[in-house]
Amino acid sequence: SIAAQVGLNGALQSLNIISVIQSAQVMDNLISVLFGRSCSLNLSPFANTWPEAGVDETIAGSTQVFSCFNTNDLTRGNGWGCHVVVS
């Protein structure tokens, strides 16, 4: 009974965290639609790469501490993918 309660509470807390992240991503996309781009403070800047003709190119905005890009246009990859950002 206690294990079931702990499991249920853990699952509900995980759902809350995921819902907050999804809401923030939707707001980022809305800001990009309205203003053409969204800006963020990147707390973990490291190079995300995009394979182009056999060469890995660094995605714009992935290595900068402060960056702005259109979150609705991800044809060249997501500069904030796998990063901790505050937008």
C-alpha positions as CSV (number, residue, x, y, z in Angstrom):
1,S,0.0,0.0,0.0
2,I,2.8,2.4,0.9
3,A,4.8,1.4,-2.3
4,A,1.7,2.0,-4.4
5,Q,1.2,5.5,-2.8
6,V,4.8,6.4,-3.4
7,G,4.6,5.2,-7.0
8,L,1.4,7.1,-7.6
9,N,2.8,10.3,-6.1
10,G,6.0,10.0,-8.2
11,A,4.0,9.5,-11.4
12,L,1.8,12.5,-10.6
13,Q,4.8,14.7,-9.8
14,S,6.5,13.7,-13.1
15,L,3.3,14.6,-15.0
16,N,3.3,18.1,-13.3
17,I,7.0,18.7,-14.3
18,I,6.4,17.6,-17.9
19,S,3.3,19.8,-18.1
20,V,5.2,22.9,-17.0
21,I,8.0,22.2,-19.6
22,Q,5.4,21.8,-22.4
23,S,3.6,25.0,-21.4
24,A,6.9,26.9,-21.5
25,Q,7.7,25.5,-24.9
26,V,4.3,26.6,-26.2
27,M,4.8,30.1,-24.9
28,D,8.2,30.2,-26.6
29,N,6.6,29.2,-29.8
30,L,3.9,31.9,-29.4
31,I,6.6,34.6,-28.7
32,S,8.4,33.4,-31.9
33,V,5.2,33.7,-33.9
34,L,4.5,37.2,-32.6
35,F,8.0,38.7,-32.7
36,G,9.9,36.5,-35.1
37,R,12.2,35.0,-32.5
38,S,12.5,34.0,-28.8
39,C,15.5,34.8,-26.6
40,S,17.0,32.7,-23.8
41,L,19.7,32.6,-21.2
42,N,21.6,29.3,-21.9
43,L,22.8,27.8,-18.6
44,S,24.6,24.9,-20.3
45,P,26.2,26.2,-23.5
46,F,27.8,23.4,-25.5
47,A,27.9,22.7,-29.2
48,N,24.9,20.9,-30.8
49,T,25.8,19.8,-34.2
50,W,23.8,19.2,-37.4
51,P,25.1,16.8,-40.1
52,E,25.3,18.6,-43.4
53,A,26.9,16.9,-46.4
54,G,29.0,14.6,-44.2
55,V,30.3,17.5,-42.0
56,D,28.9,18.3,-38.6
57,E,28.0,22.0,-38.4
58,T,27.5,23.7,-35.0
59,I,23.9,24.8,-34.7
60,A,23.5,28.6,-34.2
61,G,22.8,29.6,-30.6
62,S,23.9,26.4,-29.0
63,T,27.3,27.7,-27.8
64,Q,26.2,31.2,-26.7
65,V,25.1,32.1,-23.2
66,F,22.5,34.5,-24.5
67,S,20.9,33.7,-27.9
68,C,17.8,34.4,-29.9
69,F,16.3,32.3,-32.7
70,N,12.9,31.3,-34.2
71,T,11.8,28.3,-32.3
72,N,9.2,27.5,-35.0
73,D,11.9,27.1,-37.7
74,L,14.0,24.1,-36.8
75,T,15.1,23.2,-40.3
76,R,18.7,23.6,-39.2
77,G,18.2,22.0,-35.7
78,N,17.3,23.3,-32.3
79,G,20.1,25.4,-30.7
80,W,18.5,24.9,-27.3
81,G,18.0,21.1,-27.7
82,C,19.3,19.2,-24.6
83,H,20.2,22.4,-22.9
84,V,19.1,24.1,-19.7
85,V,17.7,27.5,-20.7
86,V,15.7,30.3,-19.1
87,S,13.6,32.1,-21.6
